[in-house]
């Protein structure tokens, strides 16, 4: 190189050095680009691997969630004359489409209290009858605490209640005139033409305040005190169970809202329920025949009783709870209710995925 430098004129030596410098700069630039490309490729490969891992986790989570959903049991221990048939028919209409089973709990003489041995049988059936899962059980039975029988996974309880006097009036006329669901069926009090007001005025047993005592014991359960008419302990136990043991309790007067919220919370069972309720022919399927609204005098007379005060307190308590849950789940716009979108997300998740 020294010999070459001696033979080359200074001008060419300068050009050679410049060319050499440019070549080195070019090579360094290319090497840097290759390093950057390699870094991008490594990051892309890493992101792809992370996505694959996340996808596997998602698929495993979906499979696990599906297994859990397919093991789900819902119990609707329906109170008589609270629009329970109308609601139950929605479950029947959706069971094929949403792939679950509906089972009616038919107790002898509609007795809401099971014997101890029947309680054990029922708990075993609900828990172990895998061929029927996922399952929707319904029937006129009082609340049953599954944990008393050593069951770890409890069923999901739901229910609907109604203004106590309106429920009693409906039941009074139902026993005499039936309904439009099975109009030909002979009812227990068929032939008795006495109106509810006439019954109240005469002090009849079918319209006595004691007949109001039903929704409290249905929620209180299978304890003897639950069925002692006027028991304050039963009222408090019914409230406790409503809040702690039931996923959702609606009211007859706002049944559509109840259906909408169930569809949002339990789509495995109730996907499509709201639309079916609004447009289906069975939305208000069962209507008591010949029902006459009671006079203010009859209502006032019933409201004087301590039993009505307790049943009404329970109804108002349930209504307040339902409206509280609804206020955090739906909004009204242009006279229509719509469900709120998911209002939470996860962040600051550690340890980071590598």
C-alpha positions as CSV (number, residue, x, y, z in Angstrom):
1,X,0.0,0.0,0.0
2,X,2.9,2.3,0.8
3,X,4.5,1.5,-2.6
4,X,1.1,2.2,-4.3
5,X,0.8,5.5,-2.4
6,X,4.3,6.5,-3.8
7,X,3.5,5.7,-7.3
8,X,-0.1,7.3,-7.3
9,X,-0.5,11.0,-7.7
10,X,-1.9,12.8,-4.6
11,X,-5.1,13.5,-6.4
12,X,-5.7,9.8,-7.0
13,X,-4.7,8.9,-3.5
14,X,-7.4,11.3,-2.2
15,X,-10.0,9.7,-4.4
16,X,-9.0,6.2,-3.4
17,X,-9.3,7.1,0.3
18,X,-12.7,8.7,-0.3
19,X,-13.9,5.7,-2.2
20,X,-12.6,3.4,0.6
21,X,-14.4,5.6,3.2
22,X,-17.7,5.6,1.2
23,X,-17.4,1.8,0.9
24,X,-16.9,1.4,4.6
25,X,-19.8,3.7,5.4
26,X,-22.0,1.8,2.9
27,X,-21.0,-1.6,4.4
28,X,-21.7,-0.3,8.0
29,X,-25.1,1.0,6.9
30,X,-26.0,-2.4,5.3
31,X,-24.8,-4.2,8.4
32,X,-27.0,-1.9,10.6
33,X,-29.9,-2.5,8.3
34,X,-29.4,-6.3,8.5
35,X,-29.2,-6.0,12.3
36,X,-32.4,-4.0,12.4
37,X,-34.1,-6.5,10.0
38,X,-32.9,-9.4,12.2
39,X,-34.3,-7.6,15.3
40,X,-37.6,-7.1,13.6
41,X,-37.8,-10.7,12.5
42,X,-36.9,-11.9,16.0
43,X,-39.6,-9.6,17.5
44,X,-42.2,-10.8,14.9
45,X,-41.3,-14.4,15.7
46,X,-41.7,-13.7,19.4
47,X,-45.0,-12.0,18.9
48,X,-46.2,-14.9,16.8
49,X,-45.2,-17.3,19.5
50,X,-46.9,-15.2,22.2
51,X,-50.1,-15.1,20.1
52,X,-49.9,-18.9,19.7
53,X,-49.6,-19.4,23.4
54,X,-52.4,-16.9,24.1
55,X,-54.6,-18.6,21.5
56,X,-53.9,-22.0,23.1
57,X,-54.8,-20.5,26.5
58,X,-58.0,-18.9,25.1
59,X,-59.0,-22.2,23.4
60,X,-58.3,-24.1,26.7
61,X,-60.2,-21.4,28.6
62,X,-63.2,-21.6,26.2
63,X,-63.2,-25.4,26.4
64,X,-63.1,-25.2,30.2
65,X,-65.8,-22.5,30.2
66,X,-68.0,-24.7,28.0
67,X,-67.5,-27.7,30.3
68,X,-68.5,-25.5,33.2
69,X,-71.5,-24.1,31.4
70,X,-72.6,-27.6,30.3
71,X,-72.5,-28.6,34.0
72,X,-74.8,-25.6,35.0
73,X,-78.1,-26.1,36.7
74,X,-80.7,-23.4,37.1
75,X,-83.6,-23.8,39.6
76,X,-86.7,-21.7,39.3
77,X,-88.7,-22.5,42.5
78,X,-91.7,-20.6,41.1
79,X,-94.3,-19.0,43.4
80,X,-97.9,-19.6,42.2
81,X,-99.6,-16.8,40.3
82,X,-96.6,-14.7,39.6
83,X,-96.6,-15.1,35.8
84,X,-94.5,-18.3,36.3
85,X,-96.1,-20.2,33.5
86,X,-95.5,-17.4,31.0
87,X,-91.8,-17.3,32.0
88,X,-91.4,-21.1,32.1
89,X,-92.7,-21.4,28.5
90,X,-89.9,-19.2,27.3
91,X,-87.4,-21.7,28.8
92,X,-89.3,-24.5,27.0
93,X,-89.3,-22.6,23.7
94,X,-85.5,-22.0,23.9
95,X,-84.3,-25.4,25.2
96,X,-83.8,-27.0,21.7
97,X,-82.1,-24.0,20.2
98,X,-79.8,-23.4,23.2
99,X,-79.2,-27.1,23.9
100,X,-80.3,-27.6,27.5
101,X,-83.0,-29.7,29.3
102,X,-86.1,-28.4,31.1
103,X,-87.5,-30.5,33.9
104,X,-90.7,-29.9,35.9
105,X,-90.6,-30.7,39.6
106,X,-94.0,-32.2,40.2
107,X,-94.7,-32.6,43.9
108,X,-97.7,-34.5,45.3
109,X,-100.6,-32.0,45.7
110,X,-98.2,-29.2,44.9
111,X,-96.7,-29.4,48.4
112,X,-93.8,-26.9,48.5
113,X,-92.1,-28.7,51.3
114,X,-90.2,-32.0,50.6
115,X,-89.6,-34.7,53.1
116,X,-86.0,-35.1,54.2
117,X,-85.6,-38.3,52.1
118,X,-87.0,-36.5,49.1
119,X,-84.6,-33.6,49.7
120,X,-81.7,-36.0,49.6
121,X,-83.0,-37.6,46.4
122,X,-83.6,-34.3,44.7
123,X,-80.1,-33.0,45.6
124,X,-78.5,-36.2,44.3
125,X,-80.6,-36.0,41.1
126,X,-79.7,-32.4,40.4
127,X,-76.0,-32.9,41.2
128,X,-75.3,-36.2,39.6
129,X,-77.7,-36.5,36.7
130,X,-75.1,-35.6,34.0
131,X,-77.3,-36.7,31.1
132,X,-79.7,-33.9,31.9
133,X,-77.1,-31.1,32.2
134,X,-77.2,-28.3,31.5
135,X,-80.6,-28.2,33.2
136,X,-83.4,-25.8,34.0
137,X,-85.6,-27.1,36.9
138,X,-88.9,-25.5,37.7
139,X,-91.7,-26.2,40.2
140,X,-93.7,-25.0,43.2
141,X,-91.1,-25.9,45.8
142,X,-89.6,-23.8,48.6
143,X,-85.9,-22.9,48.6
144,X,-83.6,-25.8,49.4
145,X,-80.1,-25.2,50.7
146,X,-77.8,-27.6,48.8
147,X,-74.8,-27.0,51.1
148,X,-76.6,-28.8,54.0
149,X,-76.1,-32.0,52.0
150,X,-72.4,-31.6,51.4
151,X,-72.7,-30.3,47.9
152,X,-69.8,-28.0,46.9
153,X,-71.2,-26.6,43.6
154,X,-74.7,-25.2,44.2
155,X,-77.3,-24.6,41.5
156,X,-78.2,-21.1,40.3
157,X,-81.5,-20.0,41.8
158,X,-83.8,-17.5,40.2
159,X,-87.4,-16.4,40.9
160,X,-90.1,-13.9,40.4
161,X,-92.5,-12.4,43.0
162,X,-95.6,-10.2,42.8
163,X,-97.5,-7.7,44.7
164,X,-99.0,-9.9,47.5
165,X,-102.6,-8.7,47.2
166,X,-102.6,-8.9,43.4
167,X,-101.2,-12.4,43.7
168,X,-103.9,-13.5,46.1
169,X,-106.7,-12.0,44.0
170,X,-105.3,-13.8,40.9
171,X,-105.1,-17.1,42.8
172,X,-108.6,-16.7,44.3
173,X,-110.2,-16.4,40.8
174,X,-107.9,-19.0,39.3
175,X,-109.3,-21.6,41.8
176,X,-112.8,-20.8,40.6
177,X,-112.5,-20.0,36.9
178,X,-109.2,-21.3,35.8
179,X,-107.3,-19.6,33.0
180,X,-106.9,-19.4,29.2
181,X,-104.0,-21.9,29.3
182,X,-106.2,-25.0,30.1
183,X,-109.8,-23.6,30.0
184,X,-111.4,-27.1,30.1
185,X,-109.8,-28.2,33.3
186,X,-112.1,-28.3,36.3
187,X,-110.8,-26.3,39.2
188,X,-111.0,-27.0,42.9
189,X,-113.5,-24.1,43.7
190,X,-115.4,-24.3,40.4
191,X,-119.0,-23.3,40.8
192,X,-118.3,-20.8,43.6
193,X,-119.4,-17.4,42.0
194,X,-118.6,-15.3,45.0
195,X,-116.4,-12.4,44.1
196,X,-113.2,-11.6,46.0
197,X,-114.9,-8.5,47.5
198,X,-117.8,-10.5,48.7
199,X,-115.4,-13.0,50.2
200,X,-113.5,-10.2,52.1
201,X,-116.8,-8.7,53.3
202,X,-118.0,-12.1,54.6
203,X,-114.6,-12.9,56.2
204,X,-114.1,-16.0,54.1
205,X,-111.1,-18.2,54.5
206,X,-110.0,-18.1,50.8
207,X,-109.4,-14.4,51.0
208,X,-108.2,-14.2,54.6
209,X,-104.9,-12.4,55.4
210,X,-103.3,-15.8,56.2
211,X,-103.6,-16.7,52.5
212,X,-101.1,-13.9,51.8
213,X,-98.4,-15.9,53.6
214,X,-96.7,-17.6,50.7
215,X,-93.8,-15.7,49.1
216,X,-91.9,-15.4,52.4
217,X,-92.0,-19.1,53.1
218,X,-91.1,-20.0,49.5
219,X,-87.8,-18.0,49.9
220,X,-87.3,-18.9,53.5
221,X,-87.1,-22.6,52.7
222,X,-87.7,-25.9,54.5
223,X,-87.3,-24.8,58.1
224,X,-90.4,-25.2,60.2
225,X,-90.4,-21.6,61.3
226,X,-90.7,-20.5,57.6
227,X,-94.3,-21.8,57.6
228,X,-95.3,-20.2,60.9
229,X,-97.6,-17.5,59.6
230,X,-96.4,-14.1,60.7
231,X,-92.9,-15.2,61.8
232,X,-90.4,-12.3,61.8
233,X,-87.6,-14.8,61.7
234,X,-89.0,-16.2,58.4
235,X,-89.2,-12.8,56.9
236,X,-85.5,-12.1,57.7
237,X,-84.4,-15.5,56.5
238,X,-86.3,-14.9,53.3
239,X,-84.5,-11.6,52.8
240,X,-81.2,-13.2,53.5
241,X,-81.7,-16.0,51.0
242,X,-83.0,-13.6,48.3
243,X,-79.7,-11.6,48.6
244,X,-77.3,-14.4,49.2
245,X,-78.7,-17.5,47.4
246,X,-80.5,-16.1,44.3
247,X,-78.7,-14.8,41.3
248,X,-81.7,-12.7,40.3
249,X,-85.2,-12.2,41.5
250,X,-87.6,-10.2,39.3
251,X,-91.1,-8.9,39.8
252,X,-94.2,-9.8,37.7
253,X,-94.9,-6.2,37.0
254,X,-91.5,-5.8,35.3
255,X,-91.1,-9.2,33.8
256,X,-89.6,-8.1,30.5
257,X,-86.7,-6.4,32.3
258,X,-86.2,-9.6,34.2
259,X,-86.0,-11.6,31.0
260,X,-83.6,-9.1,29.4
261,X,-81.2,-9.3,32.4
262,X,-81.3,-13.1,32.5
263,X,-80.4,-13.2,28.8
264,X,-77.4,-11.0,29.5
265,X,-76.3,-12.9,32.6
266,X,-77.1,-16.5,31.4
267,X,-76.9,-16.5,27.6
268,X,-76.2,-20.3,27.7
269,X,-79.9,-20.7,28.7
270,X,-81.6,-17.5,27.7
271,X,-80.1,-16.3,24.4
272,X,-83.0,-15.0,22.4
273,X,-85.4,-14.8,25.3
274,X,-86.0,-11.0,25.1
275,X,-87.0,-11.1,21.5
276,X,-89.2,-14.2,22.1
277,X,-90.9,-12.5,25.1
278,X,-91.6,-9.4,23.0
279,X,-92.8,-11.0,19.9
280,X,-93.8,-14.6,20.8
281,X,-97.3,-15.8,21.2
282,X,-96.6,-17.2,24.6
283,X,-95.3,-14.0,26.2
284,X,-98.5,-13.5,28.3
285,X,-99.8,-17.0,27.8
286,X,-101.7,-17.6,31.1
287,X,-104.4,-15.2,32.1
288,X,-106.8,-15.9,34.9
289,X,-110.4,-15.9,33.8
290,X,-113.2,-13.8,35.2
291,X,-110.8,-11.9,37.4
292,X,-112.3,-8.7,38.9
293,X,-110.0,-6.1,40.6
294,X,-110.8,-5.7,44.3
295,X,-112.3,-2.5,45.7
296,X,-110.3,0.0,47.7
297,X,-112.3,-1.1,50.8
298,X,-111.2,-4.7,50.3
299,X,-107.6,-3.7,49.8
300,X,-107.6,-1.5,52.9
301,X,-109.1,-4.2,55.0
302,X,-106.3,-6.7,54.0
303,X,-103.6,-4.0,54.5
304,X,-104.6,-3.7,58.1
305,X,-103.2,-7.1,58.9
306,X,-99.7,-7.7,60.1
307,X,-99.3,-10.5,57.6
308,X,-99.9,-8.2,54.7
309,X,-97.4,-5.7,56.2
310,X,-94.7,-8.5,56.4
311,X,-95.4,-9.9,52.9
312,X,-95.5,-6.4,51.5
313,X,-92.2,-5.5,53.2
314,X,-90.6,-8.6,51.6
315,X,-92.1,-7.6,48.2
316,X,-90.8,-4.0,48.5
317,X,-87.4,-5.4,49.6
318,X,-87.2,-7.7,46.5
319,X,-88.4,-4.8,44.2
320,X,-85.7,-2.5,45.6
321,X,-83.0,-5.1,45.0
322,X,-84.2,-5.8,41.5
323,X,-84.3,-2.2,40.5
324,X,-80.9,-1.7,42.0
325,X,-79.5,-4.5,39.9
326,X,-81.3,-3.2,36.8
327,X,-80.0,0.3,37.3
328,X,-76.5,-1.0,37.0
329,X,-77.3,-3.2,34.0
330,X,-79.5,-1.3,31.6
331,X,-80.3,2.2,30.3
332,X,-83.4,3.7,28.8
333,X,-83.3,5.6,25.5
334,X,-86.3,6.8,23.5
335,X,-88.6,4.6,25.6
336,X,-86.5,1.4,25.0
337,X,-84.3,-0.4,27.4
338,X,-80.8,-1.5,26.3
339,X,-78.1,-3.5,28.1
340,X,-74.9,-1.7,29.1
341,X,-71.7,-2.9,27.5
342,X,-68.9,-4.4,29.5
343,X,-67.6,-1.8,31.9
344,X,-64.4,-3.3,33.2
345,X,-61.0,-4.5,31.8
346,X,-57.8,-6.0,33.0
347,X,-54.4,-4.2,33.2
348,X,-51.0,-4.4,34.9
349,X,-50.9,-8.2,34.4
350,X,-47.9,-9.8,36.0
351,X,-45.7,-11.7,35.5
352,X,-45.2,-10.6,31.9
353,X,-45.4,-13.3,29.2
354,X,-41.9,-13.9,27.8
